[in-house]
Amino acid sequence: MPSPEPRPISVLLVGGCGHWAATENHIPAILNLQEDGAPVRVAAICDPRDPYSPALLAHMPDLATLVQRDKPAWISPSPDERPDQLEHRLHQAHKEHRFDTVIVACDPVAHYPYLKWATDRGIPVLCDKPIVCVEDAAWDPVRAAEIHRRFDTLLRAHRDRPGHLFAVPLRRRANDAFLHVGELIREVHDAHNQSLTMGRIDVAGGHFRLPEEYALGNAHGYTHGVGALSFSSYHYLDELTRYLLLAPGKISVLRVTLQYVRRVGDHLATGQGDVLTALLRPRSEAGLHATALDERVLLAEMDFGFTVELLDSQQRSHGLLSYTFTSNSLSNRTVGALAHDAQDDVAFREKGRMSQYVIDLHQGSLQHVRLTKNDAVGEPYTIRVEHRRNPLIGGTGRTETVYEDAHTSSAVTPRDITAAFLTMAADGTACPNVTDKIAFLNGQALTHRIYAAMYELIATSHHEAIPCPSVLIDLP
């Protein structure tokens, strides 16, 4: 029986003027679909920045092509707009354009009202990570607790609509190197019921900013009272939980403990960035001036360390996972503040941000896998996977697999995921090799619970000065 042809669909693109949506992923994927003849059209872009601004389009050629081709309406959200006012405007735009799907790629603290509005109406949603974030969660326990409450509300609304499509495009879920590691872990668990017993994820972000640049707001900014945990960290937490659920053994409860947190204000007070600041300021073309930063910026998390103890139903410990992230590490940045950063024409870009990590995983005495990466953002990424397995279960010694240009050369890319999602939303048949690598909302419950718990612990640490607070989390 022939596959059904996708029906024409109309897209609401939230955050369509951001670098990820306009340059890296969603808009290029949509343009590719259109060029292949797919009946998909962006009917509206919701973004504080004007998608028709010549200054913006000069930096974003794919956005320029899309607005010329689709002529989307511009919805400009106001920072002072109440949720009910935004909902009314979305409802009015929906009446006019009849959105068949919503792609949410804006600042994470702004995700929730769009997600709830679309989910309540059964409109398919593609949402970038993290799914939910809340302003000032790094220091206010009440705001931090709101992350889990909102996710739980969203999950209930999603489950109340059987068949509702809610996808999350997590790059590492589709990356060949990470998939290979998952297969190794699953093999040993399926044959021997051996859980993960020890693991560490150490990430060195190396994202250096001049002090005045912390006042610039964007999706990777600190102006909302949250920081590095709401950036790329969600990817690593998702891999941690994915591997754990591939090899749970007798583990049924996790104890998440905050070991260390260092905030923007702590970093600036030490003067550790002064040397690079002095080298970069003469290279600045933007007229940014040193200014006193908001307290919420100073309290946003910059570096942190957590442990996740693996417990069974009788509270016996089976092992320990650890996750550390630091921005206070190598940066190869060579440019000062740029004019388009100060003008907010484009989001603050990486310019010197590093992507370095070691992911070290043990399954008891039977298997050890290590992933390593040491690159600057923007360069071709190389991931190395080292593997050892006990000879009694088929091990042949140490093996190493090197994945060159590991993101763009993977069999499935984030653009493939966006295209597959739009095909599914249009009732078409997407390639199974892509759809089986898409994360969906139901499957994000554990990752998001750990992510929310980490914010609860960071906020509690500031509010009550507790050295090492912890939270218990049941496995689903």
For each residue, the residues with C-beta under 8 A, 3 or more apart:
1:
2:
3: 428 429
4: 427 428 429
5: 428
6: 9 38 39 40 422 423 426 427 428
7: 39 426 427 428
8: 39 40 41 426
9: 6 39 40 41 100 101 422 425 426
10: 41 43 97 98 99 100 101
11: 30 40 41 42 43 99 100 101 102 103 422
12: 43 44 46 90 93 94 97 99 101 102 103 118
13: 16 21 26 27 42 44 45 46 72 103 105
14: 46 47 102 103 104 105 106 110 114
15: 18 20 21 46 47 104 105 106 107 110 128 219
16: 13 21 22 26 27 42 45 46 47 51 63 72 103 105
17: 21 22 45 47 48 49 50 51 56 60 63
18: 15 21 22 47 105 106 218 219 347
19: 22 23 24 346 347 349
20: 15 23 24 25 26 105 128 219
21: 13 15 16 17 18 24 25 26 27 103 105
22: 16 17 18 19 26 27 60 62 63
23: 19 20 27 28 60 62 63
24: 19 20 21 28 414
25: 20 21 28 29 105 169 414 415 418
26: 13 16 20 21 22 29 30 103 105 126 418
27: 13 16 21 22 23 30 31 42 62 63 66
28: 23 24 25 31 32 62 415
29: 25 26 32 33 414 415 416 418 419 422
30: 11 26 27 33 34 40 42 66 418 422
31: 27 28 34 35 62 65 66 69
32: 28 29 35 36 415 419
33: 29 30 36 38 40 419 422 423
34: 30 31 37 38 40 41 69
35: 31 32
36: 32 33
37: 34
38: 6 33 34 422 423 426
39: 6 7 8 9 426
40: 6 8 9 11 30 33 34 422 426
41: 8 9 10 11 34 70
42: 11 13 16 27 30 45 66 70 72
43: 10 11 12 70 72 73 97 99
44: 12 13 72 73 74 75 93 97 99
45: 13 16 17 42 51 67 72 73 74 75
46: 12 13 14 15 16 75 76 77 106 114
47: 14 15 16 17 18 51 74 75 76 77 106
48: 17 76 77 79
49: 17 53 56 344 345
50: 17 53 56 74 76
51: 16 17 45 47 56 57 63 67 72 74
52: 57 67 74
53: 49 50 56 57 345
54: 57 58
55: 58 59 340 343 345
56: 17 49 50 51 53 59 60 63 345 346
57: 51 52 53 54 60 61 63 64 67
58: 54 55 345
59: 55 56 340 345 346
60: 17 22 23 56 57 63 64 346
61: 57 64 65
62: 22 23 27 28 31 65 66
63: 16 17 22 23 27 51 56 57 60 66 67
64: 57 60 61 67 68
65: 31 61 62 68 69
66: 27 30 31 42 62 63 69 70 72
67: 45 51 52 57 63 64 70 71 72
68: 64 65 71
69: 31 34 65 66
70: 41 42 43 66 67
71: 67 68
72: 13 16 42 43 44 45 51 66 67
73: 43 44 45 93 96 97
74: 44 45 47 50 51 52
75: 44 45 46 47 89 90 93
76: 46 47 48 50
77: 46 47 48 81 86 110
78: 81
79: 48
80:
81: 77 78 85 86 89
82: 85 86
83: 86 87 113
84: 87 88
85: 81 82 88 89
86: 77 81 82 83 89 90 113 117
87: 83 84 90 91 113 117
88: 84 85 91 92
89: 75 81 85 86 92 93
90: 12 75 86 87 93 94 114 117
91: 87 88 94 95 117
92: 88 89 95 96
93: 12 44 73 75 89 90 96 97 99
94: 12 90 91 97 98 99 121
95: 91 92 98
96: 73 92 93
97: 10 12 43 44 73 93 94
98: 10 94 95
99: 10 11 12 43 44 93 94 102 118 123
100: 9 10 11 123 124 425 426
101: 9 10 11 12 123 124 125 126 421 422 425
102: 11 12 14 99 114 118 123 124 125 126
103: 11 12 13 14 16 21 26 125 126 127 418
104: 14 15 111 114 115 125 126 127 128
105: 13 14 15 16 18 20 21 25 26 128
106: 14 15 18 46 47 110 111 114 219
107: 15 110 111 217 218 219 221 224
108: 111 128 129 130 132 133 219 226 230
109: 133 134 135 224 226 230
110: 14 15 77 106 107 113 114
111: 104 106 107 108 114 115 127 130 131 132 133
112: 115 116 132 134 150 154
113: 83 86 87 110 116 117
114: 14 46 90 102 104 106 110 111 117 118
115: 104 111 112 118 119 125 127 131 132 154
116: 112 113 119 120 153 154 157
117: 86 87 90 91 113 114 120 121
118: 12 99 102 114 115 121 123 124 125
119: 115 116 122 123 125 154 157 158 161 164 166
120: 116 117 157
121: 94 117 118
122: 119 161 164
123: 99 100 101 102 118 119
124: 100 101 102 118 164 165 166 167 421 424 425
125: 101 102 103 104 115 118 119 165 166 167
126: 26 101 102 103 104 167 168 169 418 421 422
127: 103 104 111 115 131 166 167 168
128: 15 20 104 105 108 168 169
129: 108 168 170 234 235 238
130: 108 111 133 230 234 448 451
131: 111 115 127 151 154 168 441 444 448
132: 108 111 112 115 147 150 151 154 448 452
133: 108 109 111 130 137 147 224 226 230
134: 109 112 137 143 144 146 147 150 226 455
135: 109 143 224 225 226 296
136: 139 140 143 224 225 226 296
137: 133 134 140 143 144 146 147 225 226 455 458 459
138: 144 225 226 227 229 263 299 300 301 455 458 459 462
139: 136 225 296 299 300 458 459 462 463
140: 136 137 143 144 225 459 463
141: 144 145 456 459 460 463
142: 145 146
143: 134 135 136 137 140 146 225 459
144: 134 137 138 140 141 147 452 455 456 458 459 460
145: 141 142 148 149 452 456
146: 134 137 142 143 149 150
147: 132 133 134 137 144 150 151 451 452 455 456
148: 145 151 152 448 449 452 453 456
149: 145 146 152 153
150: 112 132 134 146 147 153 154
151: 131 132 147 148 154 155 448 449 452
152: 148 149 155 156
153: 116 149 150 156 157
154: 112 115 116 119 131 132 150 151 157 158 441
155: 151 152 158 159 441 442 445
156: 152 153 159 160
157: 116 119 120 153 154 160 161
158: 119 154 155 161 164 166 441 442
159: 155 156 162 442
160: 156 157
161: 119 122 157 158 164
162: 159
163:
164: 119 122 124 158 161
165: 124 125 421 424 425 440
166: 119 124 125 127 158 440 441
167: 124 125 126 127 417 421 438 439 440 441
168: 126 127 128 129 131 438 439 440 441 444
169: 25 126 128 414 417 418 421 438 439
170: 129 173 174 234 235 238 439
171: 174 175 235 407 413 414
172: 175 178 235 238 239
173: 170 178 238 242 437 438 439
174: 170 171 179 410 411 412 413 414 416 417 434 437 438
175: 171 172 178 179 383 403 406 407 410
176: 179 180 403 406 409 410 411
177: 180 181 371 383 385 401 403 406
178: 172 173 175 181 182 239 371
179: 174 175 176 182 183 437
180: 176 177 183 184 385 401
181: 177 178 184 185 243 359 361 369 371 385
182: 178 179 185 186 242 243 246
183: 179 180 186 187
184: 180 181 187 188 367 369 387 389
185: 181 182 188 189 196 243 246 247 361 363 367 369
186: 182 183 189 190 246 247
187: 183 184 190 191
188: 184 185 191 192 194 247 363 366 367 389 393
189: 185 186 192 193 194 195 246 247 248 249 363
190: 186 187
191: 187 188 393
192: 188 189 366 393
193: 189 249
194: 188 189 247 249 363 364 366 367
195: 189 247 248 249 250 251 310 318 319 363 364
196: 185 199 243 244 247 249 251 310 319 321 361 362 363
197: 310 318 319 362 363 364
198: 319 320 321 360 361 362
199: 196 240 243 319 320 321 322 359 360 361 362
200: 321 322 323 324 358 359 360
201: 236 239 240 321 322 323 324 357 358 359 360
202: 324 357 358 359
203: 232 233 236 323 324 325 326 356 357
204: 326 329 330 354 356 357
205: 228 231 232 325 326 327 329 353 354 355 356
206: 327 329 330 331 332 352 353 354 356
207: 220 327 331 350 352 353 354
208: 273 276 327 331 333 352 353
209: 213 214 348
210: 213 277 280 281 284 288 336 337
211: 214 268 273 277 290 293
212: 215 288 289 290 291 337
213: 209 210 216 288 337 341 348
214: 209 211 221 222 223 264 293 297
215: 212 223 291 293 294 297
216: 213 221 223 341 342 344 348
217: 107 221 223 224
218: 18 107 221 344 347 348
219: 15 18 20 106 107 108 347
220: 207 231 347 348
221: 107 214 216 217 218 224 348
222: 214 225 226 227 264 297 300 302
223: 214 215 216 217 294 296 297
224: 107 109 133 135 136 217 221 296 300
225: 135 136 137 138 139 140 143 222 296 297 299 300
226: 108 109 133 134 135 136 137 138 222 229 230 300 301 455
227: 138 222 230 231 263 264 300 301 302
228: 205 231 233 301 302 303 304 325 327
229: 138 226 233 301 304 325 451 454 455 458
230: 108 109 130 133 226 227 233 234
231: 205 220 227 228 234
232: 203 205 235 236
233: 203 228 229 230 236 237 325 451
234: 129 130 170 230 231 237 238 447 451
235: 129 170 171 172 232 238 239
236: 201 203 232 233 239 240 323 325 357 359
237: 233 234 240 241 323 447 450 451 454
238: 129 170 172 173 234 235 241 242 439 444 447
239: 172 178 201 235 236 242 243 359
240: 199 201 236 237 243 244 308 321 323 450
241: 237 238 244 245 446 447 450
242: 173 182 238 239 245 246 447
243: 181 182 185 196 199 239 240 246 247 361
244: 196 240 241 247 248 251 310 321 475
245: 241 242 248 446 475
246: 182 185 186 189 242 243
247: 185 186 188 189 194 195 196 243 244 363
248: 189 195 244 245 251 252 475
249: 189 193 194 195 196 318
250: 195 312 313 318
251: 195 196 244 248 254 310 311 312 318 475
252: 248 311 312 313 474 475
253: 311 312 313 315 472 473 474 475
254: 251 308 309 310 311 450 472 473 474 475
255: 308 309 311 470 471 472 473
256: 306 307 308 450 453 454 457 470 471 472 473
257: 306 307 308 309 457 468 469 470
258: 261 304 305 306 454 457 458 460 461 468 469 470
259: 305 306 307 322 468
260: 303 304 305 324
261: 258 301 303 304 305 458 461 462
262: 266 267 301 302 303 304 326 328
263: 138 227 266 267 298 299 300 301 302 462
264: 214 222 227 267 268 293 297 298 299 300 302
265: 268 269 293 298 299
266: 262 263 269 270 302
267: 262 263 264 270 272 273 302 303 327 328
268: 211 264 265 271 273 293 298
269: 265 266
270: 266 267
271: 268 274
272: 267 328
273: 208 211 267 268 276 277
274: 271 277 278
275: 278 279
276: 208 273 279 280 331 333
277: 210 211 273 274 280 281
278: 274 275 281
279: 275 276 282 283
280: 210 276 277 283 284 333 334 335 336
281: 210 277 278 284 336
282: 279 336
283: 279 280 334 335 336
284: 210 280 281 288 336 337 338
285: 336 337 338 339
286: 336 337 338 339 341 342 343
287: 342
288: 210 212 213 284 337 341 342
289: 212
290: 211 212
291: 212 215
292:
293: 211 214 215 264 265 268 297 298
294: 215 223 297 298
295: 298 299
296: 135 136 139 223 224 225 299 300
297: 214 215 222 223 225 264 293 294 300
298: 263 264 265 268 293 294 295
299: 138 139 225 263 264 265 295 296 462
300: 138 139 222 224 225 226 227 263 264 296 297
301: 138 226 227 228 229 261 262 263 304 458
302: 222 227 228 262 263 264 266 267 327 328
303: 228 260 261 262 267 324 325 326 327 328
304: 228 229 258 260 261 262 301 324 325 454 458
305: 258 259 260 261 322 323 324 325
306: 256 257 258 259 322 323 324 454 457
307: 256 257 259 320 321 322 323
308: 240 254 255 256 257 320 321 322 323 450
309: 254 255 257 317 319 320
310: 195 196 197 244 251 254 317 318 319 320 321
311: 251 252 253 254 255 315 316 317 318
312: 250 251 252 253 315 316 318
313: 250 252 253
314:
315: 253 311 312
316: 311 312
317: 309 310 311 320
318: 195 197 249 250 251 310 311 312
319: 195 196 197 198 199 309 310 362
320: 198 199 307 308 309 310 317
321: 196 198 199 200 201 240 244 307 308 310
322: 199 200 201 259 305 306 307 308
323: 200 201 203 236 237 240 305 306 307 308
324: 200 201 202 203 260 303 304 305 306
325: 203 205 228 229 233 236 303 304 305
326: 203 204 205 262 303 329
327: 205 206 207 208 228 267 302 303
328: 262 267 272 302 303
329: 204 205 206 326 354 356
330: 204 206 354 356
331: 206 207 208 276 352 353 354
332: 206 352 354 376
333: 208 276 280 351 352 353
334: 280 283 352
335: 280 283 338 351 352
336: 210 280 281 282 283 284 285 286
337: 210 212 213 284 285 286 288 341 342
338: 284 285 286 335 341 342 351
339: 285 286 342 343
340: 55 59 343 345 346
341: 213 216 286 288 337 338 344 346 348 349
342: 216 286 287 288 337 338 339
343: 55 286 339 340
344: 49 216 218 341
345: 49 53 55 56 58 59 340
346: 19 56 59 60 340 341 349
347: 18 19 218 219 220
348: 209 213 216 218 220 221 341
349: 19 341 346
350: 207 353 377 378
351: 333 335 338
352: 206 207 208 331 332 333 334 335 376
353: 205 206 207 208 331 333 350 376 377
354: 204 205 206 207 329 330 331 332 374 375 376 377
355: 205 373 375 376 377 381
356: 203 204 205 206 329 330 373 374 375
357: 201 202 203 204 236 371 372 373
358: 200 201 202 370 371 372
359: 181 199 200 201 202 236 239 370 371 372
360: 198 199 200 201 368 369 370
361: 181 185 196 198 199 243 368 369 370
362: 196 197 198 199 319 367 368
363: 185 188 189 194 195 196 197 247 366 367 368
364: 194 195 197 367
365: 390
366: 188 192 194 363 389 390 393
367: 184 185 188 194 362 363 364 387 388 389 390 395
368: 360 361 362 363 387 388 389
369: 181 184 185 360 361 385 386 387
370: 358 359 360 361 385 386 387
371: 177 178 181 357 358 359 383 384 385
372: 357 358 359 383 384 386
373: 355 356 357 381 382 383 384 406
374: 354 356 382
375: 354 355 356 379 380 381 382
376: 332 352 353 354 355 379
377: 350 353 354 355
378: 350
379: 375 376
380: 375 404 405 408
381: 355 373 375 405 406 407
382: 373 374 375 402 403 404 405 406
383: 175 177 371 372 373 402 403 406
384: 371 372 373 400 401 402 403
385: 177 180 181 369 370 371 400 401 402 403
386: 369 370 372 398 399 400
387: 184 367 368 369 370 398 399 400 401
388: 367 368 395 397 398 399
389: 184 188 366 367 368 393 394 395 396
390: 365 366 367 393 395
391: 394 395 396
392: 395
393: 188 191 192 366 389 390
394: 389 391
395: 367 388 389 390 391 392
396: 389 391 399
397: 388
398: 386 387 388
399: 386 387 388 396
400: 384 385 386 387
401: 177 180 384 385 387
402: 382 383 384 385
403: 175 176 177 382 383 384 385 406 409 410
404: 380 382 409
405: 380 381 382 408 409
406: 175 176 177 373 381 382 383 403 409 410
407: 171 175 381 410 413
408: 380 405 413
409: 176 403 404 405 406
410: 174 175 176 403 406 407 413
411: 174 176 433
412: 174 416 417 433 434 437
413: 171 174 407 408 410 416 417
414: 24 25 29 169 171 174 417 418
415: 25 28 29 32 418 419
416: 29 174 412 413 419 420 431 434
417: 167 169 174 412 413 414 420 421 434 437 438
418: 25 26 29 30 103 126 169 414 415 421 422
419: 29 32 33 415 416 422 423 430 434
420: 416 417 423 424 430 431 434 435 438
421: 101 124 126 165 167 169 417 418 424 425 430 438
422: 6 9 11 29 30 33 38 40 101 126 418 419 425 426
423: 6 33 38 419 420 426 428 429 430
424: 124 165 420 421 427 428 430 435
425: 9 100 101 124 165 421 422
426: 6 7 8 9 38 39 40 100 422 423
427: 4 6 7 424
428: 3 4 5 6 7 423 424
429: 3 4 423
430: 419 420 421 423 424 434 435
431: 416 420 434 435
432: 435 436
433: 411 412 436 437
434: 174 412 416 417 419 420 430 431 437 438
435: 420 424 430 431 432 438
436: 432 433
437: 173 174 179 412 417 433 434
438: 167 168 169 173 174 417 420 421 434 435
439: 167 168 169 170 173 238 443 444
440: 165 166 167 168 443 444
441: 131 154 155 158 166 167 168 444
442: 155 158 159 445
443: 439 440
444: 131 168 238 439 440 441 447 448
445: 155 442 448 449 476
446: 241 245 449 450 473 475 476
447: 234 237 238 241 242 444 450 451
448: 130 131 132 148 151 444 445 451 452
449: 148 151 445 446 452 453 473
450: 237 240 241 254 256 308 446 447 453 454 473
451: 130 147 229 233 234 237 447 448 454 455
452: 132 144 145 147 148 151 448 449 455 456
453: 148 256 449 450 456 457 471 473
454: 229 237 256 258 304 306 450 451 457 458
455: 134 137 138 144 147 226 229 451 452 458 459
456: 141 144 145 147 148 452 453 459 460 471
457: 256 257 258 306 453 454 460 461 469 470 471
458: 137 138 139 144 229 258 261 301 304 454 455 461 462
459: 137 138 139 140 141 143 144 455 456 462 463
460: 141 144 258 456 457 463 464 466 469
461: 258 261 457 458 464 465 466 467 469
462: 138 139 261 263 299 458 459 465
463: 139 140 141 459 460
464: 460 461 469
465: 461 462
466: 460 461 469
467: 461
468: 257 258 259
469: 257 258 457 460 461 464 466
470: 255 256 257 258 457
471: 255 256 453 456 457
472: 253 254 255 256
473: 253 254 255 256 446 449 450 453
474: 252 253 254
475: 244 245 248 251 252 253 254 446
476: 445 446
